[in-house]
Amino acid sequence: MFSRSLVGHFRGGIGYVNVVSSVFFSGVNGSAVADTSALGTLLVPAMRKEGYSSEFAACLTAGSSLIGPLVPPSIFMIIYASMTNTAVGDLFLAGIVPGIVLGSVFLIVNWRYARENNIRSHDKKPALRVIVKTGFQALPAIFAPILIVSSIVFGVVTPTESGVLIVFYAIVVGFVLKTLKLRCIYVAVVDAAKLSAAIFAIIASSSVLTWLLAYAEVPATFAKLLFPFAEDPILILFVLSAIAFFAGMFMEEVSALMLLTPIFVPVASLAGVDQFTWGWWLQ
């Protein structure tokens, strides 16, 4: 409601709501898949009713969901930081500006599409008190990512402890606002256990694969293959990005990250690209 009260009354307002909601939602879940699944079922049909084509509505939703791995807290950043011993707080801070820039690009794309196809909003411009009211209602959710990032950056908690902190925060807010029931907590714990088990299964499999790759000297061989281009770090970054892009078309993001990081990091280091820069680029 807060996103809709902010931008819903503009021409093509529902498209703006889609992008702005992705920005806010990415600050809570940190996953492109979760962003798409949560917002797509609601906003794509709504965009079609407003006159958007199904193709553009799906593309805008899928594209804006890519803000999820950029805006902290990001599951992608946390896993990469744990694999490379990189400061996760620095990765979080580095993802804020690119996330905002990417969101702005999608807003411009929606503005142009709405103007060319004469898509008008059926929402009336809300009064200031409505914006303030919906903003106040959304304040607990908006504060959640701020709490996570600030607590990690200032060294109050570790990334693992921040997960416990945000769960405690969500439970307290839920009970205070009387929107959370014990049944919901049980369902959330079961879902989190299933998701954690799947992630740990991926990590276990990737660990075995990483050992096999190291034993077969695949990273060293790959580094030797790209050694003639090592003097040009920009070229190395684009080559590795192209490979990651191709792998991402067939693999889930976490699986691709676990597979490619042990191979790519030595190559990037050979070209003089540190782990932090490569992690930010790979996002």
N, C-alpha and C positions, 0 to 999 in steps of 0.2 A: 504493500500500500504506500509506503514511503517513496519508493522509486516512481510509482505511478503519479503520486501527488507532485513530484518534482518535475517530471518530463512528459507525463501522459497526455497533457493537453496540447502539446505541440503537434504540428503536422508530422504524421508518421510516429506518433507518440508511443504506440505499443512496441515499435522497434527500439526506441530509446529505452523503454522500460526493460526490454530484453537485455540490452547491453549493460545498463546500470545495475540491474539485478545480478548479472554475472559477476560484476566487480565486487559487489557486496557479498555475494554468495561464495566467491573464491576466497574471501578473507575468513571464511568459516570452515570450509571443507578442504581446500587446497588440492582438489583433484578435478581434472577436466571431465572425466567420465561421470563423476558424481554431479557436477554442475549441469551437464547435458541431460542426464536422466531426471534430475529434479525440476529443471526449468522447461525442458523441451515439451513434456506432456501438457504443461499448462499454457505456455506462451505461443507455441507453434499454431495450435488451433485458434487461439485468440488473434494472432496475426493474420491468419487466413480470413477470418470474419471481417477484419478491417480492410481487406482488399489486397493483401500481400499474396504473392504466388507461393505455392508450397515449396518450390525449390529455394527461393530466396529466404523464406522463413527458416527452413532447415539449415541452410548455409550460415545465416547470421547467428543462429543458436549454437551450431557446432563451432563456428569461428570464435565467437565471444567466449565460449567455454575454455578456450586456450589461455585465457587470462588466469584460470585457476592455478596452473603450475607456476605462474609468475608472481602473483600477489601473495605475500606471506599471510599465514603459514602455509608452506607448500610441502606435500608429501615427497615430491620429487627432490626438493632441496635437502630435506632431512635425510633421505636415503643416500643421496650423493655425498653429503657431508660425512655420514658415518662410514662410507666406503673409502673416502680419500683423506679423512682426518682434517677436513676443512671446517673453518668456523661457520656454523650454521647461521649465526646472527649476521655475519657479513653478507652471506648469500641472501638472507631475508631483506636486508636493506637495499641490496643491489637489484632486487626484483620489483621494488615499488614503482620506480620511474618507468621502466619498460612496460609494466602492467597498465599504468595510466595512459601511456602513449598508445599502446595497442587498443585500449578501450576507446580512446579519442578517434582513432582511425575507423573503428567500426561505427562510431556515431556519425562520422562524416559520410561513410558509405550508406548508412541508413537514410541520412538527410538527402543525399542525392537521389536515391531510389524513390523515396517518398515524393520528392519534388517532380521527378520525371514521370511518375505514374499517378500523380495527383491524389495521393492517399492522405485523407484528412482524419483527424481524430474526433471521436464522438464525445470525448471528455471535455467538460468545461474547466476553465481555469480556476483552480481551487483558491479559496481565501487563505491568507497568511496563517490564520489560526488552525486551518486544516493541515497545512504543511508542518506547522510546529507540533500539532497533536500527533500526527503519524510519525514524525521524526522522534518524538519522545517515546512513542511505543516501540520504535525500532532501535532505540538507544542501547538496550542490553545486547542485542545482536551485533550492532556496530562496534561496541566496546570490546567484544570478545577477541577479534584479531589484534586489536591494539594491546590488550592485556598480554596475549601470547608473545608478540614481537618485543614489546618493551621489557617484559620479564626476562627474555633470553638475552637481548642486546645488553642490558644493564647487569647481567650476571646474577640475577636473583635466583633463577632456576636453570636447569639444563633442558635441552629439547625434550627429553623423556619426561622430566618432571613437569614441563609445561602442559603435557597431555593430561596429567593428573589434575593440575591446577584448573584447566579449562573445564574438565568434567565436573569438578567440585563447584565451579562458578555456575555452570549450566544447571546443576541440580538445585543450587540455592535460588537462582533466578526463577526457575520453574516452580518451586514451591512458594516463593514469595508472590509471584504473579498468579498462582493457582492454575497453572496451565500444564503441570506435570503430574502424572499419576504413577503409582508404584508399578503398575502393569507396563507402562511405557519404559521405565528403567530396566525392567526384566527383558523386554524385547530388545532394547538398545544393547544390553550386555551380551545377549545371545548373538546379535548381529555383529557386534564388535569381535566376539570370539571367533566367529566364522571367518570374518575378514582377516583377522590376525593370523589365523591358521593358514589361510590361503597365501598370505604374504610371506609367512615363515617357510612355507613349502617352496615358494619361488626362490627365497633367499638360500635355502638349503640346496636346491638344485643348481642355482647359480654359483654357489660356493664350490660345488663339485666340478662344474664346468670351468670355473676360473682356475682351479688347480690343474685340470687337464690342459687348459690352454697354456698355462705357465710351464707345465712339464713338457709340452710339445714346442715350447718357445715361439708360440704364435705372436705374442706382442713384439718380441725382438725381431721376428721375421717381417712383421708388418712395418716396424720402425725402419728396418733396412730398406724396404721397398719404397718408403717415402723420404728416405734420407736425402736424395738429390734435391728435394723441395724444402728442406729444413731451414734454409736461409730466408724463406718467405713465410712468416707465421700466418699472414692473412690467407694465403693460398691453402695452407694446412688446415686452417679453421673451416674454410669453405669445403674442402674435400671431405673432412670428417663430418661436417654438417650434412653434406649430400648423402653420405652413407647412413647417418642416423635418420635422415628423412626417409630414405628408402626402407630401412628396417622398421620405422614407425608405421608404415603402411600395412605391415603384416603382423606386428607384435604390439602387445599392450605396453604402455609407457614404462611401467616399473620393470617388466621383464627385459625390455630393450636396454634400459639403464643398467641393470645388473649385468647384462651380457657385454655391452660395449665399453663400459667404463674401464675395466681392467686392461682393455686393448688400446683405448684412445688416450688415456692419461699419459702413458710413457711416450707416445708419439707427440702429443702436444708439448710435453716437457722438453722433448728433443728440439722442438722448434722455438723454445724459449717462452712458451705459454704456460703460466703457472696454473695450478689446480683451481684456484678461485676464478680466474678469468675464463677457463674452459668450462667450469660448472655454470657460470652465468651465461656464457654463449650457448651452451647445450640446452638451457631452459627454453 
